C-alpha cells in the first residue's frame, strides 16, 4: 500500500475499524484484507465522483486547469464520515448512474 493508502486507512482505524491496521503495515495481518477492501471501495467511489464533478464543472463553463487536475487525489478523506449511523438503502438510480452532484453556485459549502 502507498503512504496515501495508509493515511486514509488510519482514518478508518482511528474510528475503530481496525486499530492494528491503523498502526501501520503488518505483513500477515488478516484485518488488512477487510481494511484494504474498504479503502479500495472508498478510492473507487471518490474517483468516480471527482470525475463527475470535473465533467459537470467543465460542462457549466467553469475553468478547470490541468495543473489543478494533476493535484487531485482519490485519497482525500475530509468528505468521509467514519463515525455515526449509516443507511445502506440503495437510491433508485438507473444502471451506471450516480447521485446528483451539488450545484457549485449554491454557496452551501461544507468546507467549514
Secondary structure as GFF3:
##gff-version 3
##sequence-region A 1 112
A	DSSP	alpha_helix	3	14	.	.	.	ID=ss1
A	DSSP	alpha_helix	19	22	.	.	.	ID=ss2
A	DSSP	alpha_helix	31	59	.	.	.	ID=ss3
A	DSSP	alpha_helix	66	69	.	.	.	ID=ss4
###
